[in-house]
């Protein structure tokens, strides 16, 4: 426990990090002020209470499995994502790192845990995923619209270009011939625009 004391003293009054320790019986042996304040609605004195009183029942097993890893690898820290009661019928999501604690004589003492609230981060990630999914759906719809419109336009456009080309080859006066050339030029420009729209929609 001695080599954790400096971290505990440093973050005792943290407004961001939670620090807790539990003994081998699974009861809180220490909580910093931030953790005590956050879960004071459960108890004004959390120390001595079972570790599971603050968390979602389904996450108890996560803690137990991570604790086993800690004692199997005493020099390593292991992550755990835990849902905690928010006092309003819901949960906050917290991210932790666990490490095994030992007494000076080598006897197991408990688990040291450093954590913080990631509820907002998780919510923003979910919103981002939903937004990305929505964007992908809209991109597919836009591609389909672009494809359909391009083909709907291209068919009559081809007819116009063909008719203008026929007229241009006929014996007609210069005024009509100039009009035919303008129609052909405009048709070619429109055809190019349609091709560019289709090309961009599939990039």
Secondary structure, DSSP 8 states (H G I E B T S, - for coil): -GGGHHHHHHTTT-SSEEEEEEETTSBEEEE-HHHHHHTTTT-S--TTSBGGGGB-GGGHHHHHHHHHHHHHSTT--EEEEEEEE-SSSSEEEEEEEEEEEE-TTS-EEEEEEEEEE-HHHHHHHHHHHHHHHHHHHHHHHHHHHHHHHHHHHHHHHHHHHHHHHHHHHSS--HHHHHHHHHHHHHHHHHHHHHHHHHHHHT-
